[in-house]
Amino acid sequence: MAEAVVSITLETIRNLLVEEARFYSAVKSEVEAIHPVLQLMRSFLRDADSKKEADERLSNWVSEVREAAYDIEDNVVVFVAAKVASRLSRNSTNPLKKMGCFFKEIVATYSVGTRMSGIRAKITGLTESLHTFGINPIIESSGEGTDFRRRARILDLRRSYSHVVDEDFVGLEGDVNMLAAHLIDDGQRDRVVSIYGMGGLGKTTIARKVYTHGDVRRHFDVFAWSCISQQWDKKDVLQEILIKLIPEKRGEILGMRDEELVKELHCVQLKKKCLVVLDDIWSGQDWERLQPAFPTTTTTRTAGSKILLTTRNRQVLDLANPSGFLYEPRFLSIGESWELLRRKAFPKREDNVAEYKIDPDMEKLGKEMVGRCCGLPLAIRVLGGLLITKHTLRDWQMVYDNITWYLARGRGNGQQQAVNDVLAFSYHDLPYKFKQPFLYLANFPEDFEIEAEKLYQFWLAEGFISRDDRAEEETMVDVAERYLAELAQRSMVQVNVKETAGGFKSCRLHDLMRDLCISKAKEENFAKVVDFRHESSSSNNTAAITATTMRRISVYLGRSNIANSDPVAACSEYRHIRSAFFYANDLTVDFMQRKKVHFGNLELLRVLNLQGFRYQLPKTIGDLIHLRHLSLSFSHFKKLPSSLGKLIFLQTLDLEVDNELEVPNVIWKLARLEHLYLPAKFQTHDGKKLRLDGLSELEILVNFNTRFCNVRDLDTLTNLRKLRAAINDELNDLPNIIKYISFTQNHLRRSSLSISCPQFCSDEELSLLRTLLGCHRLYKLSINGRIAKLPEHYHFSSSIAKITFKASALDKDPMATLEKLSRLSSLTLYGSSYVGEDMVCSTDGFPRLLYLKLWDLPNLKRWRIEQGAMPKLTRLVVAHCRQLEMLPEGLKFVSTLQKLNARWMPDLFKDRLRAADGRGEDFYKVRHVPDVKLD
């Protein structure tokens, strides 16, 4: 990984030499002199990195190079920070402060220049010693990183990723059907069904298949899935399960004490036929803490509720399911293993044609390699993800030779060791530019769904994404998305795709892959995870923070030992930190104020993520001059300090807190800001509208509300790619929004607009609405207010994919217009948006609609769906439509429908759909739908 560190250092130096043209000559000459030395070093590092596993001395040499590269970048950053502080002090009226900053700059210049000279001499000496290891330079080809065909292929895989996930399930289809049959058999007295086996065997995949099985979805009334991680919180798990089983009581559930949650969950399972999945229970003690909430004894009368649990610990079975139904997944046969590898390594295009032909010799090598995976699906998928990047017999032969060498180094025997070794080899084979982005995932909690867009921004703040990989018209976020695509196709991360917009929504790590990630991050001195949630480990963890030169750290705070631990203070002594993630979701006190948190010593910090904190952010946040990314999402801060305006290198500012926030009117000073997430509700210190003028680098702007922001500032945001805006109460600002969205000279790609206003009724208002609907960058539109007449379909832009209408009071069927929108994928008609009695969806209407929600249409009585309408619909919600007599006959023709939810509908309506012994008279309309909920 040292090659990646050196590459990032070179890019940092190059950028800073351009940005800080007024370097003092003493520093500039040393920086310029060290640049070619590092370039020469990088040419040797690729060979050295690949061979260090076999030679401890070489491994130590690589570590020395990595630390030297870090030191170079640290010194340049310190110098730049001193110059920035000096520059800011020139505006001060305090002459002593001006003088102090000037002398600090002089001292920094001298010390940095001296240290850089010493580091250059050290690197030169390291380079000269290379001949003793037999290391050869590898010069990067000019086309590497810019291969258009390769980039296009990755992008294509990203777009189609969701279509190949199901194809990766091989050999155990009959077992899934057997488990589903056992769960829905009310004659079986087993309340607990267990899936037991080692990590990587596919327990969670099988449980997910059973959970979504059509017979299972029709049998049970309500469902909940909860992953029990190694560091789980009982209250969080019980709340999560209850909210899924009885979502209408969400507010009440969030206010319950532990004992109330246990009682409520127990009662729900007696009243409703529930299926609860407890995935990956680690210990018997974990089950004992949960057991009181579940009626597991055969003497307890329930409504037919069942529990499906997965575990790799036999003790859990002895406690939870001593005489119940146990399923142990078998290992895949060689034939099944090869079939799974073939599907992963040779994915089919959307036309069901394989992109590459399988050479017989490649098949022979593949079967030999897959034999090393011992029939473990996770190991086979990871191996297939590695081979998907290899297109020739020679490529496969090299992988075969390397993996044979790698797995033959005496690491141990058995299936678990086999899967661990294959995962480790997948990291070994990973191109250097992707290793640091992968290791960065160690900073996130276990089983955490990482929002893809936010992950890209963390990577960018750290400098992991090379500008050399950017194609014309691409942003750096686009490049970062391709990096995640590379990790996804290698099966090193699990991804969720955006059904309508394309690209990735989120990602997560399999627990074994996360273990590898954390282990490698620690081994490479890259990152460390420290947990203060347990009293016994607090002092050891504090010592562990300060004992090394680890560059990134994730700290978990707990309410039980807050008085005895001060991880932030410990980190303040740890000057090398570049990224700090603090998770304080369990705290109910003002930790920042109680501990007098001071950030001043963390001068190299680039990323600060504060999750779960409360009250006020300290003023010393302004001392983090080099900060690139500040995230306060999922926190409850009430006020931000004006020192925020000092963070002139900030690229991402995430203020999506869970409450109303007081924001200083200084964001306009952050000239390098590229991504801004404003709170849903906020006010400024001075009571004026928040200034955003001058943010010419801004690419993403979320929660821009004309109530709190000046719409004219949009004209200055010439680089914006994504805009999510809202207009409240009146339409005076709408013409300026339309003007910005429609302006062809800006770079805007996609915009979302939410409008809450009294009405669109007058000729002028309807004309304004037609103009808005014609905006070619408008992707998502939500209108809450009366619409006298819906414009004809030709007024709607083809870019509109999502529409929500509320309280529109349309008296004519809107489907006649909306069904003609060729790209509409999501439609919600909510709260009297339509007040007529009849609704018709015509043949060939809604060609791309995936999601339809009809909610609180009080007069709707009859709904007709003609054959051929909504050919891609996957989810339908019908709720609070009290007059609707029945679901339409034509629903039986919508073969793609996966989920139907009828909520708060009349009992007669629901009885017609029930699949009881006598079968409801309308059941045949939804027989093909796997998941039908009648709440």
C-alpha positions, -999 to +999 in steps of 0.1 A: +000+000+000+030+023+003+028+030-034-007+045-029+007+067+000+036+079-022+012+087-051-011+107-029+019+126-014+031+134-049-004+147-059-006+167-026+028+183-032+018+191-068-015+207-058+001+228-030+029+240-052+002+254-075-021+268-048+007+282-026+028+298-053+043+321-027+062+294-009+093+307+009+123+297-012+138+275+016+107+253+016+099+254-021+134+243-031+132+213-007+097+204-019+107+206-056+139+186-049+120+158-031+094+154-059+117+135-084+130+114-055+095+103-047+087+096-083+117+073-086+107+056-053+072+050-066+085+031-096+101+005-073+072+003-048+048-017-069+073-046-072+082-042-035+046-042-023+039-074-042+069-092-027+069-080+009+047-109+021+076-133+016+104-111+032+100-095+066+130-072+060+114-059+028+081-055+046+099-033+071+115-013+043+081-007+027+068+005+061+097+030+064+090+044+029+053+048+038+060+066+070+086+089+052+060+098+026+034+106+054+061+128+071+066+147+039+030+154+034+025+163+071+053+189+070+040+205+039+005+207+055+019+222+087+037+249+067+006+257+046-015+259+079+010+284+093+009+306+062-029+305+062-030+315+099-006+343+091-027+355+062-059+355+083-042+375+111-036+404+087-072+413+091-069+414+129-068+448+147-046+433+174-009+441+166+004+415+190-016+388+173-003+399+139+033+398+152+028+364+168+015+348+136+043+363+116+070+348+139+052+314+139+053+315+101+091+322+101+097+294+126+076+269+106+094+278+074+128+271+090+118+239+108+099+224+078+127+232+054+152+215+077+130+184+083+123+181+046+160+180+038+164+152+064+135+132+049+149+135+014+182+122+025+165+092+042+144+083+011+176+086-011+193+061+013+163+038+012+163+038-026+199+030-028+194-001-006+169-016-030+194-037-048+198-059-018+162-070-022+162-076-060+135-050-065+130-036-100+113-004-111+079-007-128+071+023-149+034+031-152+022+031-188+008+063-202-026+046-208-030+032-173-059+048-155-073+063-187-084+032-206-118+042-219-130+007-227-121-004-191-139+026-176-170+020-198-171-017-188-170-008-151-197+018-155-219-008-173-214-033-145-224-007-120-256+001-138-266-035-142-253-048-108-288-052-093-297-076-121-269-101-115-272-104-077-298-131-077-279-151-103-251-156-078-272-180-057-263-216-067-271-251-054-293-245-024-327-235-039-343-267-026-331-259+009-347-225+008-380-240-002-377-266+026-371-239+052-400-218+039-423-248+041-413-254+077-419-218+087-454-217+073-465-251+086-487-242+115-487-278+125-450-275+135-447-264+171-412-251+167-412-214+174-375-210+165-359-221+133-321-219+133-295-217+105-261-227+119-227-227+103-193-211+099-187-176+086-188-174+048-211-204+044-240-182+032-263-182+063-275-147+058-280-151+021-302-182+027-321-164+055-327-135+031-340-159+004-364-174+029-375-140+043-385-129+008-400-162-003-435-158-018-451-184+004-435-169+036-446-133+027-482-144+022-483-165+053-472-140+080-489-107+088-458-086+096-420-090+093-389-077+110-352-082+103-325-073+127-287-079+126-272-086+160-236-073+156-208-080+181-214-046+197-252-044+198-275-024+219-306-041+233-328-011+233-319-002+197-326-038+185-360-040+203-370-006+189-359-015+154-380-047+155-411-031+170-411-002+146-411-027+117-439-048+132-461-019+143-449+012+124-480+032+134-467+033+170-432+046+161-434+077+183-446+057+213-420+031+208-391+056+207-402+068+242-404+034+258-381+021+285-363-013+281-388-033+301-417-017+282-402-026+249-398-062+260-434-064+271-447-047+239-427-070+216-439-101+234-475-090+232-473-081+195-462-117+187-492-131+206-516-109+187-501-110+151-485-136+130-450-122+130-418-134+114-387-120+131-352-127+118-323-124+142-293-125+120-258-134+132-263-138+170-228-141+184-232-156+218-255-174+242-255-143+264-268-122+235-298-146+232-305-146+269-308-108+269-333-110+240-352-141+250-378-125+273-392-105+244-400-137+224-426-162+233-406-194+225-422-220+247-446-245+231-471-240+258-475-202+250-505-196+227-494-173+199-509-162+166-484-183+148-453-161+152-419-176+143-383-167+148-356-174+122-321-170+136-286-174+122-255-180+142-220-195+141-221-203+178-234-237+189-241-224+224-268-201+210-286-232+196-284-249+230-302-220+247-326-208+220-334-239+201-324-271+220-351-293+204-363-271+176-356-272+139-319-268+129-306-263+094-269-265+086-260-253+051-238-278+032-206-269+014-210-265-024-199-293-046-170-287-071-196-285-099-217-260-080-186-240-070-175-238-106-210-227-117-210-199-090-175-188-101-185-188-137-215-166-131-194-141-111-163-141-134-182-140-167-213-118-160-239-117-187-251-084-203-287-073-202-293-093-234-283-125-215-251-129-236-218-135-218-193-107-225-163-131-228-160-167-240-147-193-216-115-209-228-113-246-219-079-241-203-093-212-183-121-235-171-095-261-160-076-234-140-108-221-126-119-254-113-085-260-097-086-225-080-122-229-069-113-262-052-092-241-028-123-223-017-136-255+000-172-250-012-176-217+007-199-193-013-182-161+001-147-172-009-160-183-044-177-149-050-146-130-039-124-152-062-149-146-090-148-109-084-110-110-087-112-129-119-138-106-135-109-082-142-088-109-159-097-115-196-070-138-210-056-172-202-023-156-193-041-134-167-058-165-152-025-184-151-009-155-132-037-155-107-035-193-103+003-191-097-001-163-072-030-178-053-013-211-051+018-195-036-002-173-013-023-201+001+006-225+005+025-204+031+014-225+061-013-203+075-034-233+087-059-258+075-097-261+074-126-244+057-125-212+078-088-207+071-096-212+034-121-185+033-099-161+053-069-168+030-090-162-002-103-129+012-067-119+021-055-127-014-083-106-029-068-076-010-033-087-020-044-086-057-062-053-054-046-025-075-028+000-053-051+029-060-081+010-045-064-003-013-067+029+007-104+034-002-111-002+009-092+002+042-111+034+049-143+013+054-128+002+087-139+036+101-175+026+100-195+005+125-203-031+120-233-038+098-235-001+090-251+010+057-227+035+044-243+061+021-223+060-011-223+097-019-210+105+016-183+078+013-171+094-020-166+127-001-146+111+026-123+095+000-119+129-017-111+147+015-083+122+021-069+125-014-075+089-024-091+097-057-066+106-084-074+135-107-055+117-134-085+092-136-110+119-144-124+119-179-139+149-197-171+162-181-166+140-151-165+153-115-142+138-089-174+122-073-179+104-106-144+090-104-150+079-068-181+061-079-160+041-103-137+032-075-166+018-055-177-001-087-143-018-088-146-029-051-182-041-058-174-061-088-146-078-069-172-087-042-152-068-016-182-047-007-219-053-009-238-025-026-274-013-030-282+004-063-306+033-069-335+017-088-344+049-107-314+072-108-287+046-114-254+044-095-250+032-059-272+041-030-252+025-002-226-001+006-216-024+035-190-050+044-196-087+051-185-093+087-155-115+076-145-089+050-147-062+077-125-083+100-100-084+071-103-047+065-097-038+102-068-063+104-051-049+073-058-013+084-040-020+117-012-039+099-006-010+075-007+016+103-037+030+084-066+030+109-076+018+143-110+011+160-112+020+197-143+011+218-150+030+250-185+014+255-172-011+280-158+000+314-130-026+315-114-014+282-114+023+287-080+029+301-064+004+277-080+021+247-069+055+258-033+042+259-037+025+226-046+058+209-015+076+220+009+047+216+012+047+178+014+069+148-019+056+135-033+081+109-071+074+113-092+065+142-128+055+150-139+060+186-171+046+201-183+064+233-206+049+259-228+064+286-215+041+313-179+054+314-181+089+302-167+102+335-136+080+334-126+083+297-116+112+276-108+099+241-109+133+225-083+146+248-061+116+241-065+122+204-055+158+208-021+145+218-021+123+188-010+149+162-008+125+132-045+118+129-060+127+095-095+112+100-114+110+132-148+093+135-166+097+169-198+078+175-217+089+206-252+077+198-257+064+234-248+097+251-275+119+266-252+146+280-232+175+265-199+156+261-182+184+243-189+209+271-183+185+300-149+175+287-139+210+275-131+195+241-103+213+223-094+205+187-065+229+183-037+202+184-052+181+156-036+204+130-033+176+104-070+166+106-087+164+072-119+145+082-140+150+113-172+130+117-192+136+149-223+114+152-247+114+180-234+145+199-256+172+214-259+208+222-230+231+210-200+226+188-168+241+204-153+273+190-120+255+186-134+238+155-120+269+137-085+258+146-086+228+123-073+249+094-066+219+071-100+203+076-116+191+043-147+173+056-169+181+086-199+159+092-225+165+120-252+142+105-272+122+131-262+146+158-283+170+178-263+202+179-283+234+185-257+260+176-226+263+155-197+288+162-188+316+138-152+301+138-166+278+112-157+305+087-120+299+092-121+264+076-110+277+042-099+243+029-133+227+036-147+207+007-177+190+024-199+204+051-227+181+063-251+198+087-281+173+083-287+172+120-319+158+136-332+192+150-334+229+142-299+244+141-286+279+146-260+285+118-235+314+116-238+334+084-202+326+074-206+297+050-201+320+020-164+324+031-157+287+024-145+293-012-133+257-017-166+241-006-179+215-030-206+197-011-231+214+013-258+196+032-279+221+051-303+213+079-339+208+071-347+236+095-323+263+107-319+300+115-289+323+112-271+341+141-280+375+126-315+367+116-308+373+079-310+348+051-280+325+048-255+338+023-241+313-002-229+337-029-193+331-040-193+293-036-182+289-071-168+254-066-200+240-051-212+208-068-239+195-044-264+216-025-290+199-004-319+214+016-317+248-001-349+265+012-360+299+000-374+306+035-338+306+049-317+312+018-315+339-008-326+325-042-305+350-061-273+334-047-280+304-070-268+325-099-233+325-084-232+287-080-219+281-116-205+247-109-235+231-093-244+195-104-270+185-079-297+207-063-323+198-038-345+228-031-377+238-013-402+267-016-426+274+012-458+295+016-456+316-016-444+314-052-424+346-055-391+328-057-402+301-081-394+321-113-358+325-102-356+287-094-370+280-128-345+303-144-316+286-127-327+251-135-334+260-171-301+279-177-282+259-203-248+274-195-245+260-160-234+224-152-266+213-134-274+176-140-303+169-117-326+189-095-353+181-070-379+206-059-405+205-031-432+232-032-456+239-004-480+267-013-517+275-012-525+269-049-518+268-086-551+282-098-549+315-116-538+317-153-505+332-142-499+304-116-508+276-141-485+292-167-457+292-141-464+255-133-462+246-170-429+263-173-416+245-143-427+211-156-408+218-188-374+222-171-351+196-186-330+192-154-360+186-132-358+150-118-381+150-088-411+172-081-433+174-050-462+198-048-484+203-017-512+226-027-543+229-049-539+225-087-569+238-106-560+218-137-531+194-144-512+205-175-512+182-205-485+155-207-465+174-234-457+201-209-438+177-188-400+173-193-388+138-202-363+141-173-390+139-146-387+105-128-405+111-095-437+130-087-456+135-055-489+155-053-506+163-021-539+182-014-541+190-051-579+185-052-578+174-089-613+166-101-602+148-133-583+116-133-546+125-133-536+091-146-547+100-182-519+125-182-493+110-160-493+076-176-478+092-208-446+103-190-420+080-205-395+081-177-417+084-146-406+057-121-423+068-089-457+084-083-474+093-051-509+107-049-514+117-013-540+135+008-569+143-015-547+150-044-575+134-065-611+139-055-629+120-083-645+085-080-629+067-110-593+060-120-580+042-151-545+030-160-545+024-198-527-002-219-491+008-225-494+035-198-466+041-172-439+022-192-412+027-165-432+031-133-417+011-105-435+025-074-471+037-070-487+050-038-523+060-035-528+074+000-560+091+014-580+095-018-614+099+000-637+096-030-620+070-051-644+041-056-634+023-088-600+017-102-593-001-135-560-014-148-559-025-185-537-053-196-503-040-206-503-010-182-474-006-157-453-034-171-424-028-147-443-020-114-426-036-084-443-020-054-478-008-048-492+009-017-529+016-012-539+033+020-568+052+036-589+049+004-620+042+023-644+042-006-623+019-029-644-013-033-617-037-046-583-039-063-586-038-101-589-070-121-560-060-143-536-062-114-532-099-122-515-089-154-488-069-136-464-098-133-435-077-120-452-067-088-432-078-058-448-059-029-484-049-022-493-031+010-529-023+017-530-002+049-559+012+069-584-001+043-619-014+052-621-049+065-642-060+036-616-048+012-589-068+030-610-099+034-614-101-003-576-104-006-568-129+022-554-163+013-573-181+040-586-217+036-617-204+017-595-179-001-607-144-006-626-137-038-600-113-050-570-134-040-564-145-076-556-109-085-525-109-062-517-147-061-485-139-081-473-112-056-446-125-033-451-100-005-487-089+004-493-070+036-528-062+048-523-038+078 
